[in-house]
């Protein structure tokens, strides 16, 4: 009988240890799962921000190219004279200027 009681206690200790280990394992798995989901959300936000920044960069690069063209035109004396004549309605001899009411 005493032997049976010792065996029963030993089995209870092993079972309690197994339950404790399984609980710890499940807790660790839960924490890892939560961390993975949080990282996925952070990654999605970061990718969205990156996409927005890349879009802004593209627009800025296009604007830079446009401004390079404008600067090149402004360095051209013929272009400046033509532009000033069009803005001030000044014409060359024999030239007729039409204004169609630009917006």
C-alpha positions in Angstrom: 0.0 0.0 0.0 2.8 2.4 0.9 4.5 1.6 -2.4 1.3 2.3 -4.2 1.0 5.7 -2.5 4.6 6.6 -3.4 4.0 5.7 -7.0 0.8 7.8 -7.0 2.6 10.8 -5.6 5.4 10.4 -8.1 2.9 10.2 -11.0 1.1 13.4 -9.6 4.5 15.3 -9.5 5.3 14.2 -13.1 1.8 15.2 -14.2 2.1 18.6 -12.5 5.5 19.2 -14.1 4.1 18.2 -17.5 1.1 20.6 -17.0 3.5 23.4 -15.9 5.8 22.8 -18.9 2.8 22.7 -21.4 1.4 25.9 -19.9 4.8 27.6 -20.2 5.2 26.3 -23.8 1.7 27.7 -24.7 2.5 31.0 -23.0 5.7 31.4 -24.9 3.9 30.4 -28.2 1.3 33.0 -27.5 3.8 35.7 -26.8 5.7 34.8 -30.0 2.4 34.9 -32.0 1.5 38.3 -30.7 5.0 39.6 -31.5 4.8 38.3 -35.1 1.4 39.9 -35.6 2.6 43.2 -34.2 5.7 43.0 -36.5 3.4 42.3 -39.5 1.4 45.4 -38.7 4.5 47.5 -38.3 5.9 46.2 -41.5 2.6 47.0 -43.4 2.7 50.6 -42.0 6.3 51.0 -43.0 5.7 49.7 -46.5 2.8 52.2 -46.9 5.0 55.0 -45.7 7.8 53.9 -48.0 5.4 53.8 -50.9 4.2 57.4 -50.1 7.7 58.6 -49.9 8.7 57.0 -53.2 5.7 58.6 -54.8 6.8 62.0 -53.4 10.3 61.3 -54.6 9.1 60.6 -58.1 7.2 63.8 -58.2 10.2 65.8 -56.9 12.4 64.2 -59.6 9.9 65.1 -62.3 9.7 68.6 -61.0 13.5 68.8 -60.9 13.7 67.8 -64.6 11.1 70.4 -65.4 13.0 73.1 -63.5 16.2 72.1 -65.3 14.4 72.8 -68.6 13.1 76.1 -67.3 16.5 77.2 -66.2 18.0 76.2 -69.6 15.3 78.2 -71.3 15.9 81.2 -69.1 19.6 81.2 -70.0 18.6 81.5 -73.7 18.4 85.1 -74.7 16.1 84.4 -77.6 13.6 82.7 -75.4 13.7 85.6 -72.9 13.0 88.1 -75.6 10.2 86.0 -77.0 8.7 85.5 -73.6 8.9 89.2 -72.7 7.3 90.2 -76.0 4.4 87.8 -75.4 3.8 89.1 -71.8 4.1 92.8 -72.6 2.3 92.5 -76.0 5.3 94.1 -77.7 5.8 93.1 -81.3 8.5 93.1 -83.9 8.0 95.1 -87.1 5.3 93.5 -89.2 4.3 91.1 -86.4 0.7 90.8 -85.2 -0.1 89.7 -81.7 -3.4 88.0 -80.9 -4.6 87.5 -77.4 -7.1 84.7 -76.9 -7.6 85.3 -73.2 -5.4 82.7 -71.6 -6.5 81.5 -68.1 
